[in-house]
Amino acid sequence: MERYIKKGRFHEVVLKGATDKDLKEISESMGLALSVDEMRRVRNHFKKERRNPTDAELQAIGQAWSEHSCYKSSKALLKEFIFSLKNEQFIANEDAGLMEFDEEHAYAVAIESHNHPSAIEPYGGAATGVGGILRDIACMGAQPIALIDPIFFGPLDKKYEEIPKGVKHPRYIFGGVVAGIRDYGNRMGIPTVGGITHFHDGYTGNPLVNVGCAGIVRKEQIVHSRVGQAGDIFVLAGGRTGRDGIHGVTFASLTLDESSEEESRGAVQLGDPITEEPLFHACFEANEKGLVEGMKDLGGGGLSSCAGEMALDAGLGAEIDLEKVPLKEDDMEPWEIWISESQERMMLAVRPENLEAVLHIFEKWDVLATPIGRVVEGSRILVKYEGEPVIDLDLNFYTAGPVYSREYREPKRHFDEIMPPEPDYEDVFLKLLSHPNISSKAWVIRQYDHQVRASTVKTPMQGIPGHETHGDAAVIKPVEGSWKGLALSTGVAPKVSEIDPYWGAWHAVDEAYRSLVAVGARPHSLSDCLNFGNPEEPERFWEFRESVRALGDAGRELGIPYASGNVSFYNESPAGAIAPTPTVMGAGIMDDIRKSVSTDFKREGSHIYVIGLAGDEMGGSTYYEIAGGSSGRVPKVDPESLKKRGDGILNAMDKELVLAAHDISEGGLAVALAEMCFGGRIGADIGIGPLGEARADIRLFSEAPSRWLIEVPEGKGEEFEAIVPDAVRIGRVGGKHIGISDYEHLLLEVEEEKAYDIWKDALSKIMG
């Protein structure tokens, strides 16, 4: 039986009488990525409408019902654990989250993934990830002020013969991703101020490219991602629509395989920051003049997701004239125009009486702006091409999508408990400093302009010029004439999540929290980007469920809302599934940026304090990785201790009792100490005897959470100890060596300059 019947500019797809085998073949041949059950649901819907669907309607439903668009596997859990976490400073969660910054301003935050495109085309995939997150912020009326980039790759030194067929080498992907982030952000003039660069064998076939952004907006200029009223005109602004990005969201909702490189390249969009920059200027000007009723970026799903959602969110319908859409290629089919994810496009809802003024603004900025439709009463969307209907769908059916309660099952896993023999401490210390996840990321950071716009107060690298160290969080001054600051941090713990996804997610929150505290910011909101494998596999979905449960518990225990979030499933390839990777972006508020604190040691003779002791749980630690240890016991987070210690440190900073602060994370106390020495180009001597009774290597290299290393001025120790709980004095700043003792026993003594050279050169030697 003929399943595709030509009808003018579209095909009618005959679903009547289709068997399960037929439905599967239709879904696969059209690239819909819909299951047989979902195709049955579509067939039954059109049976009630007494007709067959068009190819454009099926393509639209495929986009709208993709995992990427409708969160069909994650929505139920997110509602159960996270969506209710709001407070009085929470304003909205649409394309981006909005939180109150001060009486007159809100800040916008969002974090998204662009994983699959970056595996296929690293440069373009990463670049369009940056472009997309910038539009998420801008469509709320907010001016983007800072980018962050948590990125994850396979080992850079992996042998080529170990790379599965159809997979690019991690070094190639890494270089392309960094270049893509660099070029888009730098050309847009938005500073990239922070992030994470992490290497793990599980990311060999499926890198993760998470991109976050923050923006600032006056409260009266907030615009929402919905239309205003019936009669509004849809204005499509920005770049032309082409065949790049077709099936982008359905591609993102499938597992990568050997054929992805060849078959899915067209799903990767083409980014153009030179078009996006004036597009933003025009959108902001129109909004500031009160000419915009609603605004939304054309991201995943393109027009297909944008127009219907904007109308439905206001309880209305839409009519679109598809032939009016400006094209890159004249021979595009209607369904291609409708689902294309070509970049640098925004949709505005404009009152008819304001249309001429809006079009004049876009013409002034030399940006294409075209009226393509209108808002109507009802709840349907009608899409025509030269007067011929190609889509006529009920918006509730079209946009809702299925919601699943997936089966989950804890995997049967066994972790050998192997404690390595006590090491040569100097040898292990230097190996840790050269480890890819610990060594200097200056090779990445220096490619990004992190000071453009002159509002970055604390940059990713801190300390003496030419001898800088890593910072914990960035601090931005977003409002002219105010000393109030916004701090941004990131947290992630894949090695812990691999062992225990619940506590791994807690570790991510803990790291984001303590990094904000380390610069002097009070944690204010969280955003999450949840990167996981195939949700249809019960063991993979258990990992997701445990992580989301932990994020919900963390938000409730700490009293911090989630402003925004993103879920990325199907992060698997011929090389296997990724480690569970919930990435957390933290935002914090500072009343006075002039009191912000950096990580570098400042003064000879000042005191060094550890805040918080470590236990003997070493599962997931970098030390065990390099020393041959193994454990299924991971450190757990005590939220009360985290809050009390954080509050104490912030109070001490307010009283100017803190010269430098650094969170203790990968590599433990030893690495945190070294990094503080590097930024100050100065040595330090500490004794770890007071830090408990565990073996010295455990105390020195534990990655237990909720801990900081603090520099306190000489003579201010007693005052500091009275304010900060769990503070233990362990040494002094000074000299040219990093020395660590356990009571009278010297564990290691290394020249600061020697340690710094090993730390700073490790990554650049690989990448050149």
Steps between C-alpha positions, in 0.01 A plus 500: 500500500629848411562686824602840356256679270607824331254784565628832362789624719472217750452126526213334676631216717253213511481376859158340464545125516874528574642205695761539773762407242368771267501757779858416592612530137323836461663638814845383395475605135379849592753543784225553759667301782153404628438159653233263370282584803532871422422440133187311605397801706550724197305261278209492747493880522464539125245222492284716727557791261392268213803565287865414449779734610721695265875447496538844661265406784688178573832680490364766736375238745831316480682819603250593771495150650875452501669447833686826452180703455233349726708331775280192475729284714605763753197724553335284768815482713580868458148587618537266798838618621598840356229717345345592836826647632426871476524796736383861507793610283413258219332687212462265203634190327451507123779493241714622791442529872449842657597587858487831683836680506399826668189717525524609136673207326473126447773266386437230243680164498489198272717197428459266202673209332626470143650155528408300191569783252843549657580130457426525127635848426689630806556859388149564368326303772668695779463836325126459449467389861634841603271678254198313629559568868555870425160513327337324796613788719425775248144386430414580863603860431828448687837620378747206511793585728698178544546149360624182667609180325509163683645260239585129522717278277672166476871475590714715271775237490270213402654279232341524157454125477284518816253744342180324381398526136300814429650689796737794474811519715448694826787735420335603172162546668652697790686740272194555280263559792728754668544683168124507442427641846783749459397635163130538570536655846787729405330622184181571691698696758369296795764396756550129570578514871497144629432133446647154540727295275483134593647187341362150551503188285119492501486815287716356221214439257257758638653827619290734709485867410296685761472876463358737761420868487389780731333828413354809664170675432298784651184348645269716291676378184454127566333341199341156507510213252134529407276717285293781642153470344310396190595720208869518587730464201777238497822664379790267411830685542865415437660246271345325204361149530692215336546126507762513777364371829218288357414223749730659757285418803413150377872439437569617856246244622679200349813311596806570286617208287745427220272660241441826688801675346365457147124493551455774762740773387206696356347515849788724615414868464729765355576787737553863401576742786530788254124463438408441864670810642290762310193276544537549876536876466180520296305273737611697806415835342153383398439359848630809681256713297209282614430362153531127578219289649702179517828359373653155462812365336482238228711230658422129504217426256519840328170652389331171586561544873494879518174631349266243653653522846483880503130488410401209725671652805255791465201269440479593132562362152711600200493530123828501305567581134803282436589643159588830671794345691832630352699199372861412433391253231201553270406134454424417863191293570240643744584239765869590475426869552281419799745283695834653393717606794704758310657730754485871589121525477251654743121518493328813624129550570408858405175695507388601147526869585867450604605292202633783284710638786647157575587433136666843481724414797612174341561671167717756679712219645513328157325191637234307309157524665194353331136474611410134444172449685254604763357398837140375490232387740475129571764238563607384154790585274438536128806516276451583133734508204375735226149461635513121514464352854797276584448481879177523699556369851347529845772669704432301816554173314790641298709648782417287805671180395495176698615482862665179617565345837803303391604178667808538716725241657815536707784327318687219666846640554800398703785724604814343638627669815867550425698748704830575325825475696620825655660690211803707422323826584702727275454267204122476549471875559670582169297234314181656632609846385556370148174302488274622213213576738719701739772665292468857376222565252669818376525344152119513491437814705747724315311442174187657649460871555386506862531876552314644199236757610718580803261358760695188605628560853638153576630316193560126443875545565605691811821618660827664399495583126687232305479260795123465548311210649145370463219699658196337662222719360470805277363828632315738268394861560177503296346839586670831434514721807460210746760298690268200518642194327389172343727199543489190279642156576473143375506161667523143375627166630483228231741263677287509815176473299637188330514331838197661664287734285309632800809628680665596173220749436532628857873552439420710191273727705754512782777607264291773339398623848846504657652666191256789537583531868873499419470831310271657759159443337190371674353210296171613348386259228596181319457387141559144381599331175433127538707284264415130502481189285199323350194550728336192352764287673383445862850523644571827319167643613577400859813714478290791379237452769755485778670816373176698472394381844830628638469835326154543648621407848793739466280792395260440789772450762694807390193716436607583142265485197580365155459794263533294181611164366551266208495125443717323245441126457637237261861600563637169381710385208682191376748577780223457761294725727638810669539521875190659657579871476267746669670837448397774742538873444479713812418869517581708806441858611764734642394824668840655430734367234788693659501234773532210258782256573737317263684168539863620499701533822571865579732549795813350653433374851121479479316203646363205299176338616310192390123521542353151540667165555501206259400144574657190349256456207711516184270363230519710183814687606775595258758368746353150491490521120874562468608287799306187404248522783135401476196560716124510479486730802457865398501804731153622591379860532366634829289801397494649850880502517519645149265786591658575839854501363397708201319755715799523733742560214274768349477674838879491533538645152259779587724585795804490266657205681563301180786575261448202271264204476487185291262206501657158549399276212690278253837396639398596851676728745843461338383627160296787650807612694719486190254702292486772765879512505518522120282811479701679767836373371584411855552187707328363808563257784219298652460214743211260459532341843191679642280375212396168647644153538470356151816413312686807375423441131127484577508829691708663229325380184139441612238675286241513779245779440414820691862600566706813438859617541518856637779758540452720809713807588762449769359589840137448390483126562305504826242740360464279192464181705224659707294562187566197280396151619735205446800726432837332559827696472759291315783731391634823357560664165859578404827389345563344161402141575175311550562295812260251659567316826312254717609616847880461492506289186565692175279355227615719212683821423491628141610830354192704419643592157566135412149396599352794310685413178372141514144618566487774237661307211323161513206582272681736265767233433227270367312761299795712386 
